[in-house]
Amino acid sequence: MNSSTESNAPLLNEDQAEAFSEFINIALGRAAVPLAELVEEFVTMQVPQLSFVETSRILPELTKIIGVDQRVVIVRQGFQASLRGEAIFVLGTPSTATIREMLDLEDDEDLAEGVLEIANIVLGASVGELAKLLGGYVTYSPPHIVVNDGLVTDLTRNSGAELSESIFVRTGLGVEAHSLETYLLLLLPEGTLGWLRNALDEVLEAA
């Protein structure tokens, strides 16, 4: 699985962006194992597509892809230590129906727990494994659903003003006859971007 990178803003230089793309590819690939254990079926990950953008541009990017009227579920999770910021997992409502079927969930409360569990696996892989690959570590705040069957525009709710830059990852999960379109946003303050750039440079120099 090779990742696709679109650099929309100079958050990372070309070499840094390419290295980051490969690392997020590896990190998301490792999420397939715990996801397979959860659904008890073989899981594949689609090639992730990355954009590096200012946080203020995330909403137009997401609206363009998902649509302004598409209902979504949004999960947020904070992380600290070497990497600091906020991860956001966005799932279209049609994909929540797929989760309900895959996990044989009957009521909405169970569905919410299922979505949180899948989001926790994907977010943990993307952030935790990324930090490890770059020689760092992270701790997490508990994930929570902030929008349930809402609109993409609700993504701006409770967003931190200090989280000035974003990495937008578009990917999908394949589970035999099922597929899920998922979106992952990593919102980072400038200080964390400095650590990220330095860590990527160290990896590139060691290569």
Secondary structure per residue as TSV (DSSP state, phi and psi in degrees):
chain	resnum	aa	ss	phi	psi
A	1	M	-	360.0	113.3
A	2	N	-	-102.8	138.1
A	3	S	-	-89.2	156.8
A	4	S	E	-112.3	129.6
A	5	T	E	-118.2	130.7
A	6	E	E	-121.4	111.5
A	7	S	-	-91.4	101.4
A	8	N	-	-91.3	-10.6
A	9	A	S	-155.0	154.0
A	10	P	T	-79.8	49.9
A	11	L	T	-70.6	-37.0
A	12	L	S	-132.4	148.3
A	13	N	-	-76.1	176.8
A	14	E	H	-60.1	-45.3
A	15	D	H	-66.1	-41.9
A	16	Q	H	-62.9	-43.1
A	17	A	H	-63.3	-40.3
A	18	E	H	-66.5	-42.0
A	19	A	H	-65.1	-43.5
A	20	F	H	-61.0	-41.2
A	21	S	H	-58.4	-43.0
A	22	E	H	-66.7	-39.2
A	23	F	H	-66.8	-42.4
A	24	I	H	-68.3	-30.5
A	25	N	H	-62.4	-46.9
A	26	I	H	-64.6	-45.1
A	27	A	H	-61.5	-45.8
A	28	L	H	-68.2	-33.7
A	29	G	H	-60.7	-34.3
A	30	R	H	-72.2	-17.7
A	31	A	H	-71.3	-18.9
A	32	A	H	-62.9	-33.8
A	33	V	H	-67.4	-54.4
A	34	P	H	-65.1	-30.3
A	35	L	H	-66.5	-39.6
A	36	A	H	-63.4	-37.9
A	37	E	H	-65.5	-35.8
A	38	L	H	-68.1	-47.5
A	39	V	H	-92.0	-8.0
A	40	E	T	59.8	37.1
A	41	E	S	-146.1	162.4
A	42	F	-	-69.5	134.4
A	43	V	E	-119.0	135.6
A	44	T	E	-119.5	151.6
A	45	M	E	-110.4	131.6
A	46	Q	-	-68.9	159.0
A	47	V	-	-61.5	121.2
A	48	P	-	-71.9	139.4
A	49	Q	E	-109.1	126.0
A	50	L	E	-112.5	142.7
A	51	S	E	-131.1	141.1
A	52	F	E	-111.3	108.5
A	53	V	E	-138.8	162.0
A	54	E	E	-68.9	147.1
A	55	T	G	-56.6	-33.4
A	56	S	G	-64.1	-17.7
A	57	R	G	-97.6	-4.1
A	58	I	H	-62.8	-46.6
A	59	L	H	-60.2	-47.2
A	60	P	H	-60.6	-38.7
A	61	E	H	-61.3	-47.7
A	62	L	H	-69.7	-39.3
A	63	T	H	-64.5	-37.3
A	64	K	H	-63.1	-37.7
A	65	I	H	-83.0	-47.0
A	66	I	H	-85.4	-37.8
A	67	G	-	107.1	144.0
A	68	V	T	-69.8	-24.1
A	69	D	T	-100.4	-1.8
A	70	Q	-	-69.8	130.9
A	71	R	E	-79.3	140.9
A	72	V	E	-138.7	162.5
A	73	V	E	-114.2	133.5
A	74	I	E	-122.4	125.3
A	75	V	E	-113.7	133.9
A	76	R	E	-118.1	145.6
A	77	Q	E	-150.0	126.3
A	78	G	E	-85.8	153.5
A	79	F	E	-142.2	151.2
A	80	Q	E	-137.0	173.6
A	81	A	E	99.4	-131.4
A	82	S	S	-55.9	-49.1
A	83	L	S	-98.5	135.7
A	84	R	-	-134.4	136.9
A	85	G	E	159.4	-147.2
A	86	E	E	-141.5	135.7
A	87	A	E	-106.3	138.5
A	88	I	E	-127.2	128.7
A	89	F	E	-110.3	123.0
A	90	V	E	-118.7	131.3
A	91	L	E	-134.2	126.1
A	92	G	E	-66.7	146.5
A	93	T	H	-55.7	-37.4
A	94	P	H	-56.7	-33.8
A	95	S	H	-72.6	-27.6
A	96	T	H	-67.5	-33.2
A	97	A	H	-64.3	-35.8
A	98	T	H	-66.3	-40.7
A	99	I	H	-62.5	-42.2
A	100	R	H	-57.1	-42.7
A	101	E	H	-70.8	-44.0
A	102	M	H	-61.6	-43.0
A	103	L	T	-95.5	2.6
A	104	D	T	54.8	54.9
A	105	L	-	-99.7	136.3
A	106	E	-	-97.2	-46.8
A	107	D	S	-110.0	168.5
A	108	D	H	-66.2	-32.0
A	109	E	H	-65.1	-43.2
A	110	D	H	-64.7	-37.6
A	111	L	H	-63.2	-42.9
A	112	A	H	-60.1	-41.3
A	113	E	H	-65.0	-38.3
A	114	G	H	-65.2	-42.5
A	115	V	H	-62.9	-43.9
A	116	L	H	-61.6	-39.7
A	117	E	H	-65.9	-43.2
A	118	I	H	-65.8	-44.0
A	119	A	H	-60.9	-41.8
A	120	N	H	-61.7	-38.9
A	121	I	H	-66.4	-47.3
A	122	V	H	-66.5	-44.6
A	123	L	H	-66.4	-41.1
A	124	G	I	-61.9	-40.2
A	125	A	I	-67.8	-48.1
A	126	S	I	-65.8	-42.1
A	127	V	I	-86.7	-50.6
A	128	G	I	-64.5	-48.6
A	129	E	I	-67.8	-35.9
A	130	L	H	-60.7	-45.9
A	131	A	H	-61.0	-43.3
A	132	K	H	-61.1	-45.2
A	133	L	H	-62.0	-26.9
A	134	L	T	-97.4	8.1
A	135	G	T	82.2	20.1
A	136	G	-	-121.7	-163.9
A	137	Y	-	-154.1	165.0
A	138	V	E	-140.8	156.9
A	139	T	E	-121.1	158.0
A	140	Y	E	-123.1	151.1
A	141	S	-	-89.3	156.3
A	142	P	-	-62.2	138.8
A	143	P	-	-71.5	150.7
A	144	H	E	-149.2	148.1
A	145	I	E	-81.7	122.7
A	146	V	E	-104.8	-20.4
A	147	V	E	-137.5	124.4
A	148	N	E	-121.7	110.8
A	149	D	E	59.3	46.9
A	150	G	E	-111.3	-159.9
A	151	L	E	-108.9	158.7
A	152	V	G	-57.9	-33.6
A	153	T	G	-63.2	-18.9
A	154	D	G	-72.2	-6.2
A	155	L	G	-61.3	-26.5
A	156	T	G	-72.9	-9.5
A	157	R	T	-63.2	127.3
A	158	N	T	60.7	23.2
A	159	S	-	-74.6	142.8
A	160	G	-	-82.8	130.9
A	161	A	T	-65.8	-26.4
A	162	E	T	-77.2	-10.9
A	163	L	-	-86.7	84.1
A	164	S	-	-86.4	-21.7
A	165	E	E	-126.4	152.4
A	166	S	E	-137.3	150.5
A	167	I	E	-117.9	119.4
A	168	F	E	-104.6	119.1
A	169	V	E	-116.2	121.7
A	170	R	E	-109.0	122.1
A	171	T	E	-148.4	-174.5
A	172	G	E	-152.9	159.4
A	173	L	E	-114.6	133.5
A	174	G	E	-112.0	125.3
A	175	V	E	-129.0	90.2
A	176	E	T	47.5	-109.1
A	177	A	T	-82.3	-1.0
A	178	H	E	-112.0	156.7
A	179	S	E	-145.8	145.8
A	180	L	E	-126.6	127.8
A	181	E	E	-92.5	121.1
A	182	T	E	-127.4	156.0
A	183	Y	E	-133.6	132.8
A	184	L	E	-122.9	127.9
A	185	L	E	-117.3	130.3
A	186	L	E	-111.1	110.2
A	187	L	E	-98.0	122.7
A	188	L	E	-126.5	139.1
A	189	P	-	-78.2	163.6
A	190	E	H	-58.1	-38.1
A	191	G	H	-60.2	-39.0
A	192	T	H	-70.1	-35.7
A	193	L	H	-61.5	-36.1
A	194	G	H	-62.5	-44.5
A	195	W	H	-62.5	-42.6
A	196	L	H	-62.1	-44.6
A	197	R	H	-62.2	-44.6
A	198	N	H	-63.6	-42.1
A	199	A	H	-65.0	-40.4
A	200	L	H	-66.2	-39.4
A	201	D	H	-63.0	-39.4
A	202	E	H	-63.4	-40.8
A	203	V	H	-64.9	-43.4
A	204	L	H	-65.7	-38.1
A	205	E	H	-68.9	-30.9
A	206	A	H	-80.8	-15.4
A	207	A	-	-71.5	360.0
